[in-house]
């Protein structure tokens, strides 16, 4: 197995902390390290959780309270055991159900550890400032029908490219 480029960086721990606390984006970290954003993304998804598993040792709860870390570890282990039983019995439906539960479990863990962020996307095309600019351009170009049509077509083409994901 090849060594992670990001792990080999002298300041990897500092950069990880800055990414995790949103002081630095993965793109910015990639520029600092001199690698691709995908390298940083893979590192954050694969290497950091392994490091965290070594650092975060669940401690016994002092009282009769729910220790979330202990419970998540226990749930994960139980799901893996259920999956192995389903596979041993060749029960494909049970195995699929366990895998679905494991996916939901991993999603929850990823949200809790900050590895999964659900960002709301706002369409640029619905931005009031863009709509105002578009209307202003069309109004200003009204005395110039040929130019107005060219600009309108260019705007429509650009909007279609945005909708088709060309600029994402």
Backbone as CSV, one residue per row, in Angstrom:
resi,resn,N_x,N_y,N_z,CA_x,CA_y,CA_z,C_x,C_y,C_z
1,UNK,0.844,-1.181,0.000,0.000,0.000,0.000,0.884,1.238,0.000
2,UNK,0.598,2.213,-0.848,1.424,3.408,-0.958,1.144,4.355,0.197
3,UNK,2.167,5.111,0.541,2.061,6.074,1.632,1.340,7.325,1.135
4,UNK,0.488,7.869,1.960,-0.275,9.071,1.623,0.670,10.268,1.523
5,UNK,0.565,11.017,0.440,1.393,12.208,0.226,1.192,13.223,1.334
6,UNK,-0.050,13.395,1.738,-0.364,14.394,2.759,0.203,13.981,4.112
7,UNK,0.143,12.676,4.434,0.672,12.187,5.719,2.160,12.488,5.864
8,UNK,2.880,12.527,4.742,4.322,12.761,4.766,4.698,14.221,5.007
9,UNK,3.721,15.111,5.021,4.005,16.521,5.224,4.376,16.794,6.685
10,UNK,5.341,17.666,6.878,5.804,17.998,8.227,4.680,18.619,9.060
11,UNK,3.860,19.446,8.456,2.808,20.156,9.172,1.431,19.526,8.956
12,UNK,1.392,18.237,8.669,0.117,17.568,8.368,-0.893,17.739,9.498
13,UNK,-0.475,17.562,10.735,-1.404,17.651,11.876,-2.000,19.048,11.994
14,UNK,-1.182,20.058,11.779,-1.667,21.447,11.861,-2.671,21.714,10.742
15,UNK,-2.349,21.266,9.529,-3.252,21.467,8.399,-4.560,20.712,8.603
16,UNK,-4.490,19.496,9.137,-5.710,18.726,9.421,-6.607,19.486,10.391
17,UNK,-5.997,20.027,11.435,-6.764,20.772,12.434,-7.402,22.011,11.798
18,UNK,-6.658,22.714,10.950,-7.191,23.905,10.306,-8.324,23.563,9.346
19,UNK,-8.219,22.436,8.666,-9.300,21.992,7.776,-10.519,21.620,8.611
20,UNK,-10.294,20.868,9.681,-11.401,20.411,10.526,-12.130,21.577,11.194
21,UNK,-11.404,22.641,11.508,-12.029,23.800,12.171,-12.423,24.886,11.178
22,UNK,-12.361,24.554,9.905,-12.790,25.449,8.821,-11.962,26.733,8.734
23,UNK,-10.735,26.696,9.234,-9.824,27.823,9.088,-9.147,27.769,7.726
24,UNK,-9.210,26.592,7.113,-8.535,26.354,5.852,-9.400,25.399,5.039
25,UNK,-9.519,25.650,3.736,-10.262,24.718,2.884,-9.301,23.639,2.388
26,UNK,-9.866,22.564,1.867,-9.025,21.501,1.320,-8.246,22.010,0.106
27,UNK,-8.839,22.905,-0.645,-8.155,23.476,-1.817,-6.946,24.289,-1.353
28,UNK,-7.123,25.103,-0.306,-6.017,25.901,0.220,-4.906,25.001,0.759
29,UNK,-5.302,23.946,1.469,-4.309,23.006,2.008,-3.539,22.338,0.872
30,UNK,-4.241,21.989,-0.201,-3.586,21.359,-1.351,-2.536,22.285,-1.950
31,UNK,-2.850,23.571,-2.025,-1.880,24.542,-2.566,-0.658,24.643,-1.658
32,UNK,-0.882,24.640,-0.351,0.227,24.728,0.600,1.143,23.520,0.465
33,UNK,0.537,22.348,0.363,1.297,21.102,0.297,1.877,20.874,-1.095
34,UNK,1.201,21.414,-2.102,1.652,21.210,-3.480,1.124,19.917,-4.065
35,UNK,-0.150,19.643,-3.777,-0.773,18.429,-4.306,-2.174,18.776,-4.799
36,UNK,-2.894,17.778,-5.277,-4.267,17.991,-5.746,-5.225,18.021,-4.574
37,UNK,-6.378,18.665,-4.769,-7.423,18.690,-3.742,-7.889,17.270,-3.452
38,UNK,-7.913,16.415,-4.472,-8.369,15.038,-4.271,-7.440,14.278,-3.321
39,UNK,-6.159,14.613,-3.327,-5.216,13.991,-2.388,-5.579,14.366,-0.960
40,UNK,-5.890,15.651,-0.754,-6.274,16.133,0.580,-7.597,15.500,0.988
41,UNK,-8.527,15.437,0.056,-9.842,14.862,0.335,-9.710,13.396,0.741
42,UNK,-8.914,12.634,-0.003,-8.691,11.223,0.328,-8.040,11.092,1.700
43,UNK,-7.066,11.959,1.971,-6.376,11.934,3.257,-7.366,12.178,4.396
44,UNK,-8.220,13.188,4.237,-9.183,13.534,5.292,-10.208,12.404,5.476
45,UNK,-10.548,11.722,4.392,-11.552,10.655,4.470,-10.962,9.338,4.972
46,UNK,-9.693,9.058,4.642,-9.115,7.754,4.967,-8.131,7.777,6.138
47,UNK,-7.193,8.701,6.109,-6.120,8.695,7.106,-6.547,9.311,8.437
48,UNK,-7.267,10.416,8.385,-7.642,11.113,9.621,-8.522,10.242,10.520
49,UNK,-9.549,9.553,9.980,-10.339,8.695,10.874,-9.503,7.610,11.545
50,UNK,-8.509,7.068,10.839,-7.642,6.054,11.451,-6.827,6.655,12.583
51,UNK,-6.330,7.879,12.359,-5.584,8.569,13.422,-6.497,8.836,14.610
52,UNK,-7.713,9.293,14.304,-8.654,9.599,15.384,-8.990,8.359,16.197
53,UNK,-9.108,7.229,15.538,-9.429,5.987,16.248,-8.341,5.657,17.264
54,UNK,-7.092,5.996,16.939,-5.995,5.755,17.876,-6.052,6.746,19.042
55,UNK,-6.443,7.992,18.747,-6.459,9.030,19.775,-7.668,8.918,20.691
56,UNK,-8.821,8.617,20.083,-10.071,8.628,20.829,-10.317,7.234,21.384
57,UNK,-9.957,7.061,22.615,-10.229,5.807,23.298,-11.459,6.040,24.162
58,UNK,-12.520,5.300,23.892,-13.725,5.503,24.688,-13.434,5.268,26.167
59,UNK,-13.898,6.172,26.977,-13.736,6.033,28.416,-15.048,5.554,29.005
60,UNK,-14.954,4.766,30.045,-16.196,4.319,30.666,-16.958,5.517,31.225
61,UNK,-18.247,5.470,31.066,-19.076,6.550,31.602,-19.024,6.492,33.121
62,UNK,-18.851,7.641,33.745,-18.757,7.703,35.196,-20.113,7.501,35.853
63,UNK,-21.154,7.852,35.151,-22.501,7.711,35.681,-23.308,6.859,34.717
64,UNK,-24.554,6.716,35.019,-25.474,5.978,34.157,-25.928,6.882,33.013
65,UNK,-24.989,7.395,32.236,-25.322,8.262,31.111,-24.918,7.559,29.823
66,UNK,-25.422,8.037,28.736,-25.102,7.454,27.436,-23.749,7.986,26.968
67,UNK,-22.807,7.092,26.757,-21.512,7.449,26.205,-21.614,7.210,24.696
68,UNK,-21.725,8.276,23.943,-21.992,8.182,22.512,-20.872,7.448,21.777
69,UNK,-19.637,7.728,22.121,-18.519,7.064,21.442,-18.586,5.554,21.667
70,UNK,-18.787,5.159,22.931,-18.901,3.722,23.221,-20.055,3.094,22.451
71,UNK,-21.183,3.778,22.424,-22.366,3.223,21.767,-22.167,3.105,20.256
72,UNK,-21.533,4.093,19.638,-21.286,4.028,18.193,-20.332,2.882,17.859
73,UNK,-19.310,2.708,18.682,-18.364,1.600,18.455,-19.092,0.272,18.607
74,UNK,-19.897,0.144,19.648,-20.646,-1.092,19.893,-21.622,-1.365,18.739
75,UNK,-22.335,-0.336,18.309,-23.302,-0.502,17.205,-22.607,-0.962,15.934
76,UNK,-21.461,-0.364,15.653,-20.708,-0.733,14.448,-20.294,-2.205,14.517
77,UNK,-19.784,-2.627,15.663,-19.365,-4.018,15.824,-20.549,-4.974,15.672
78,UNK,-21.693,-4.593,16.251,-22.880,-5.447,16.148,-23.372,-5.551,14.704
79,UNK,-23.330,-4.446,13.973,-23.740,-4.480,12.573,-22.826,-5.384,11.753
80,UNK,-21.531,-5.320,12.019,-20.592,-6.190,11.301,-20.862,-7.667,11.615
81,UNK,-21.179,-7.953,12.875,-21.500,-9.335,13.242,-22.768,-9.800,12.538
82,UNK,-23.788,-8.940,12.500,-25.032,-9.294,11.811,-24.789,-9.540,10.326
83,UNK,-23.932,-8.726,9.734,-23.612,-8.892,8.315,-22.931,-10.242,8.077
84,UNK,-21.989,-10.595,8.958,-21.295,-11.875,8.811,-22.270,-13.051,8.953
85,UNK,-23.217,-12.940,9.874,-24.222,-14.002,10.050,-25.079,-14.113,8.795
86,UNK,-25.529,-12.961,8.275,-26.365,-12.966,7.069,-25.611,-13.582,5.890
87,UNK,-24.332,-13.251,5.757,-23.533,-13.817,4.662,-23.327,-15.312,4.855
88,UNK,-23.084,-15.730,6.086,-22.879,-17.152,6.360,-24.131,-17.953,6.023
89,UNK,-25.300,-17.363,6.270,-26.565,-18.035,5.967,-26.978,-17.831,4.515
90,UNK,-26.174,-17.065,3.765,-26.464,-16.711,2.378,-27.831,-16.057,2.237
91,UNK,-28.168,-15.235,3.232,-29.442,-14.498,3.236,-29.180,-13.105,2.660
92,UNK,-29.351,-12.995,1.351,-29.025,-11.745,0.656,-29.876,-10.580,1.138
93,UNK,-31.136,-10.832,1.431,-32.024,-9.750,1.879,-31.591,-9.213,3.237
94,UNK,-31.246,-10.109,4.146,-30.771,-9.676,5.468,-29.450,-8.930,5.328
95,UNK,-28.562,-9.414,4.456,-27.267,-8.764,4.252,-27.462,-7.347,3.712
96,UNK,-28.393,-7.196,2.781,-28.662,-5.870,2.213,-29.211,-4.936,3.284
97,UNK,-30.116,-5.436,4.121,-30.670,-4.606,5.198,-29.586,-4.170,6.168
98,UNK,-28.672,-5.074,6.492,-27.583,-4.723,7.403,-26.669,-3.686,6.753
99,UNK,-26.385,-3.855,5.462,-25.547,-2.875,4.761,-26.216,-1.504,4.725
100,UNK,-27.525,-1.467,4.562,-28.242,-0.189,4.585,-28.135,0.449,5.969
101,UNK,-28.279,-0.362,7.007,-28.144,0.158,8.377,-26.718,0.645,8.623
102,UNK,-25.736,-0.073,8.113,-24.335,0.328,8.270,-24.061,1.638,7.540
103,UNK,-24.655,1.803,6.347,-24.486,3.066,5.618,-25.044,4.226,6.430
104,UNK,-26.237,4.038,7.017,-26.833,5.100,7.849,-25.957,5.369,9.074
105,UNK,-25.406,4.304,9.632,-24.534,4.432,10.803,-23.281,5.226,10.441
106,UNK,-22.654,4.870,9.328,-21.444,5.583,8.892,-21.754,7.040,8.560
107,UNK,-22.916,7.283,7.991,-23.327,8.657,7.691,-23.439,9.466,8.984
108,UNK,-24.020,8.873,10.010,-24.145,9.545,11.302,-22.765,9.823,11.899
109,UNK,-21.885,8.834,11.862,-20.529,9.011,12.391,-19.811,10.115,11.617
110,UNK,-19.953,10.099,10.298,-19.296,11.117,9.461,-19.823,12.513,9.780
111,UNK,-21.122,12.637,10.019,-21.680,13.942,10.384,-21.142,14.391,11.738
112,UNK,-21.102,13.456,12.694,-20.639,13.801,14.038,-19.162,14.170,14.064
113,UNK,-18.368,13.558,13.194,-16.930,13.837,13.176,-16.562,14.938,12.191
114,UNK,-17.564,15.482,11.495,-17.295,16.578,10.559,-16.782,16.134,9.210
115,UNK,-16.823,14.838,8.923,-16.351,14.356,7.631,-17.408,14.480,6.551
116,UNK,-18.646,14.714,6.966,-19.740,14.868,6.014,-20.457,16.169,6.344
117,UNK,-20.446,17.057,5.376,-21.098,18.343,5.579,-22.142,18.521,4.507
118,UNK,-23.341,18.801,4.952,-24.432,18.997,4.018,-24.633,20.489,3.810
119,UNK,-24.153,20.966,2.678,-24.252,22.388,2.373,-25.480,22.645,1.502
120,UNK,-26.136,23.716,1.793,-27.274,24.120,0.984,-26.742,24.793,-0.271
121,UNK,-27.245,24.374,-1.417,-26.823,24.987,-2.670,-27.866,25.996,-3.114
122,UNK,-27.392,27.176,-3.422,-28.277,28.217,-3.909,-27.936,28.448,-5.377
123,UNK,-28.951,28.416,-6.207,-28.717,28.580,-7.632,-28.380,30.024,-7.952
124,UNK,-27.270,30.205,-8.659,-26.853,31.525,-9.114,-27.926,32.136,-10.012
125,UNK,-28.598,31.284,-10.780,-29.579,31.764,-11.746,-30.810,32.362,-11.072
126,UNK,-31.049,32.039,-9.807,-32.193,32.584,-9.083,-31.792,33.753,-8.191
127,UNK,-30.526,34.103,-8.213,-30.030,35.203,-7.404,-30.665,36.513,-7.892
128,UNK,-31.289,37.274,-7.010,-31.953,38.522,-7.420,-31.001,39.501,-8.110
129,UNK,-29.749,39.530,-7.669,-28.792,40.446,-8.298,-28.515,40.037,-9.746
130,UNK,-28.429,38.727,-9.993,-28.217,38.264,-11.359,-29.430,38.609,-12.231
131,UNK,-30.624,38.370,-11.697,-31.846,38.658,-12.460,-31.952,40.150,-12.780
132,UNK,-31.586,40.988,-11.815,-31.608,42.440,-12.042,-30.590,42.819,-13.118
133,UNK,-29.402,42.261,-13.043,-28.370,42.536,-14.045,-28.836,42.109,-15.435
134,UNK,-29.433,40.929,-15.511,-29.924,40.415,-16.792,-30.986,41.353,-17.379
135,UNK,-31.944,41.771,-16.560,-33.004,42.678,-17.015,-32.423,44.025,-17.449
136,UNK,-31.432,44.506,-16.691,-30.794,45.788,-17.027,-30.090,45.707,-18.372
137,UNK,-29.361,44.615,-18.599,-28.672,44.455,-19.885,-29.659,44.435,-21.050
138,UNK,-30.734,43.695,-20.905,-31.729,43.594,-21.976,-32.368,44.963,-22.229
139,UNK,-32.673,45.685,-21.156,-33.291,47.008,-21.293,-32.340,48.000,-21.985
140,UNK,-31.071,47.992,-21.591,-30.092,48.911,-22.185,-29.875,48.597,-23.660
141,UNK,-29.957,47.319,-24.006,-29.708,46.909,-25.390,-30.952,46.981,-26.271
142,UNK,-32.059,47.447,-25.723,-33.308,47.523,-26.483,-33.164,48.302,-27.800
143,UNK,-32.437,49.426,-27.817,-32.288,50.150,-29.093,-31.394,49.414,-30.111
144,UNK,-30.743,48.350,-29.692,-29.835,47.601,-30.560,-30.301,46.153,-30.641
145,UNK,-31.331,45.861,-31.467,-31.955,44.534,-31.493,-30.987,43.382,-31.800
146,UNK,-30.050,43.597,-32.711,-29.125,42.511,-33.054,-28.200,42.190,-31.881
147,UNK,-27.671,43.221,-31.264,-26.791,43.041,-30.111,-27.567,42.455,-28.926
148,UNK,-28.810,42.923,-28.776,-29.660,42.420,-27.693,-29.885,40.913,-27.867
149,UNK,-30.140,40.478,-29.092,-30.347,39.048,-29.343,-29.079,38.250,-29.079
150,UNK,-27.927,38.782,-29.450,-26.662,38.095,-29.198,-26.425,37.920,-27.697
151,UNK,-26.657,38.992,-26.940,-26.466,38.935,-25.486,-27.468,37.963,-24.868
152,UNK,-28.723,38.017,-25.320,-29.744,37.101,-24.803,-29.355,35.652,-25.055
153,UNK,-28.887,35.372,-26.272,-28.471,34.008,-26.596,-27.282,33.586,-25.749
154,UNK,-26.327,34.486,-25.570,-25.157,34.164,-24.747,-25.571,33.876,-23.305
155,UNK,-26.514,34.649,-22.770,-27.006,34.424,-21.407,-27.731,33.081,-21.300
156,UNK,-28.556,32.784,-22.288,-29.288,31.510,-22.290,-28.308,30.348,-22.366
157,UNK,-27.291,30.448,-23.234,-26.287,29.389,-23.351,-25.532,29.203,-22.032
158,UNK,-25.161,30.310,-21.403,-24.433,30.227,-20.144,-25.297,29.586,-19.057
159,UNK,-26.588,29.943,-19.025,-27.503,29.362,-18.039,-27.663,27.863,-18.258
160,UNK,-27.742,27.449,-19.522,-27.854,26.017,-19.818,-26.599,25.269,-19.390
161,UNK,-25.442,25.876,-19.628,-24.184,25.238,-19.212,-24.119,25.126,-17.695
162,UNK,-24.591,26.158,-16.985,-24.629,26.093,-15.520,-25.569,24.988,-15.057
163,UNK,-26.748,24.903,-15.690,-27.725,23.871,-15.313,-27.225,22.469,-15.605
164,UNK,-26.395,22.327,-16.645,-25.878,21.020,-17.023,-24.603,20.662,-16.254
165,UNK,-24.185,21.529,-15.353,-23.049,21.220,-14.497,-21.693,21.490,-15.096
166,UNK,-21.610,22.222,-16.201,-20.323,22.464,-16.817,-19.397,23.267,-15.898
167,UNK,-19.968,24.174,-15.093,-19.156,25.050,-14.261,-19.117,24.627,-12.798
168,UNK,-19.584,23.435,-12.468,-19.606,22.994,-11.065,-18.270,22.482,-10.632
